[in-house]
Amino acid sequence: MSAGTLRRAWLVKNRAEWRQIGIVAAYWALLGSMYFVPACRHVLVLAAACYFSFLNSVVIHNHMHQGVFRSKTLNLAFRRILSFGALYPATVNIPSHNLVHHHFDDDGQPDWAAPEHVDFKWNLLNLLHFPNVAGPNTFNGVQRWADIAGHEDFKRQYTYDNVFAFGLTGVLMVFDFWTTLFFIVIPQLYGARSILRINIIQHDRCDTTSEWNHSRNFVGRFFNWIMCNNGYHTIHHNRAGLHWSVLHEYHEREVKPRIDPSLDEPSMALYLARTYLFTPGRPAPQDVAKHEREVVADASGAELASREVRRAEAARSAGLPDEAQPC
């Protein structure tokens, strides 16, 4: 019996998914407690809700690559729940992340969330302002992509996500406007904006033309436990079809021999402090692909899929024909 079969569990595709379900349940519990229990309307509870809103957006990312549940109906319902948590339609990840971001500018169209979209001399401003640029870029790009013939199912699911997310938020506002605004909408927006910032954190000053040195990884054990292994970004880009629970072992085997060691950061908190607080200017780009050029293959000699193959795989996992092209 394979390891994948052993990990299968009732209702979900992989036993590890209960961690993601638990994250979303905890987030909804925090929102509910602040909305219904006045004593919970405290800055610490609000801070916890904002943090779990960010984790909710991480779950959106994972869920839109591989659905949590065995049932398609449950997966679609879970999209709605996740969309409310971030106040944006989870379905938007299909074109913006799965198809465009995963391939940078290979298709003649720039990544809508590329770090180069911001260029302040004071680097902290780049981090703070990035969602204000990447957000509109993304939704404008998604609208153009959705207008292409053949994307009717995408547009339908996109609409359902929006109706549920904004509809439920609107109902809560009708009953208690100010509580909803401060204790529901603020966490929702925090998570949505924070997940956009991950793009600049994980790719800025890397070499997106490189096969292996295009991403920065954060390899702390606890960080990746709560982040469902989203710190291992290089292997996720290069093998988007892998389940998040196995990214660590593939990172060790396939990524570490090929990337510049500086792209494996032990702590995101320390990296953020060093890069955006203690160093005012934006770091100069490094030739991080030099190490890659010196390494022909890993110890096993395994040949890995080309970007073209990975693009087709991403399209299939998104439920789209291989020839679907982002615009």
Buried (B, 14 or more C-beta within 10 A) or exposed (E): EEEEEEBEEEEBBBEBBBBBBEBBEBBBEBBEBBBEEEEBBEEEBBEBBBBBBBBBBBBBBBBBBBBBBBBEEBBBBBBBBBBBBBBBBBBBBBBBBBBBBBBBEBBEBBBBBBBEBBEBEEBBBBBBBBBEBBBEBBBEBBBEBBEEEEBEEBEEBBEBBBEBBBEBBEEBBEEEEEBBEEBBBBBBBBBBBBBBBBBBBBBBBBBBEBBBBBBBBBBBEEBBEBBBBBBBBBBBBBBBEBBBBBBBEBBEBBBBBBBBEEBBBEBBEEBBEEBBEEEEEBEEEBEBBEBBEEEEEBEEEEEBBEBEEBBBBBBEBBBBEEEBBBB
